[in-house]
Amino acid sequence: MTAADRPAAGPAPTASQPGAPSSTRVSLGTARRIVVKVGSSSLTSLGGGLDPARLDSLVDALMARREAGAQVVLVSSGAIAAGLAPLSLRRRPRDLATQQAAAAVGQLLLAHAYSASFARHGQGIGQVLLTADDMIRRANYRNAQRTLERLLGLGSVPVVNENDTVATDEIRVGDNDRLAALVAHIVGADALVLLSDVDGLYDGDPRGPDARLLSEVADPADLGAVGVARPGSGLGTGGMATKITAAAMASAAGIPVLLAAAEDAAAALDAGPDGPKVGTAFHSSGRRMSARRFWLRHAADVRGALDIDAGAVEAVRKRRRSLLAAGIHGVSGDFDAGDVVELLGPHGRPVGRGVVGYDATELPAMIGRRTHELPPEQRREIVHADDLVLL
């Protein structure tokens, strides 16, 4: 759907009414550090690989915002799609080996194209390739954080992508949308802009004549049965559902989000006092949380589960206490001390997750026992309150 044939934005339960710009859009316009994600279909075509005109247009919009005083981090899909034409592949491959081969060819082309395009503005870039392992492992997460922060401090524009040449289950629907939300929190971004081939979120199928663009979303949890966007082009892996998930992750951590079309990149990155006038703006619906808690909630790999009783649920949820052995009545999974486990309430409902202090083999002899009943070396918390996040 192009700008010319879009239906007018209409009211929605969470939409702001016409008139003064919303505080969310003002925040998007005044953000000093922005993460921008662009999808494969916005940069490439099945027949010709990377589209230089599209890529230059995106870079021009990014540089305009940078020249207005903001720091910019780009999360870019497109490595696999860029490698299709050089390998004479007609469509995105389904098998992992061919996906990785396409990524190996395409990542070089993508990095070179970005470097040449930013060079038109005298701007240097730094390529950062990440995998899910870099998000799952706490030490790797911190290393990524330091690298990105240093690149920004040195005046470079970080260009982030999944390392698809070695990724396995990371090559799946929505990986770079989720990655963009994670990167936004890692760098302490003031805004996240998701660019794709869809110009926003609609209250129905955007191909239908009655579908209306939602201008504002106060809380992604309120969306209910909002329709998803039209089917993708076959080049990327994401969809509207993954963008809503990414928006929910970022907004719940205090970061406003804009979903807009890549062709509207300049308008989406408008640094004017009223902010961008395109796309769908997601309000920041939560408070900023520490990097450690965000990692626990959204990025950490869960290795097992602890079944806890109603008293323990109340202690960790309402009183924000640490989890003790007395409140546990079941252990599942194969984990070591320092791994992340999920806490399950009486009906198996997830209550939270946290860093466990003991190996899975140690806990069966400890569960259900009060602290004073345990040997001195085991009289510490199973999951400390500082290492626990509620779900």
Secondary structure as UniProt FT lines:
FT   HELIX           3..5
FT   TURN            13..14
FT   HELIX           23..30
FT   STRAND          33..38
FT   HELIX           40..42
FT   STRAND          44..45
FT   TURN            46..48
FT   STRAND          49..50
FT   HELIX           52..67
FT   TURN            68..69
FT   STRAND          71..76
FT   HELIX           79..82
FT   TURN            83..88
FT   HELIX           96..119
FT   TURN            120..122
FT   STRAND          125..130
FT   HELIX           132..136
FT   HELIX           138..153
FT   TURN            154..155
FT   STRAND          157..162
FT   TURN            164..166
FT   TURN            169..170
FT   TURN            173..174
FT   HELIX           175..186
FT   TURN            187..188
FT   STRAND          191..196
FT   TURN            206..207
FT   TURN            209..210
FT   STRAND          213..214
FT   STRAND          216..217
FT   HELIX           220..222
FT   TURN            224..225
FT   HELIX           240..252
FT   TURN            253..254
FT   STRAND          257..261
FT   HELIX           262..264
FT   HELIX           265..268
FT   TURN            273..274
FT   STRAND          280..282
FT   HELIX           291..294
FT   HELIX           295..299
FT   STRAND          302..308
FT   HELIX           310..317
FT   HELIX           325..327
FT   STRAND          328..333
FT   TURN            337..338
FT   STRAND          340..344
FT   TURN            346..347
FT   STRAND          350..356
FT   TURN            360..362
FT   HELIX           363..365
FT   TURN            366..368
FT   HELIX           371..373
FT   HELIX           376..378
FT   STRAND          383..390
//
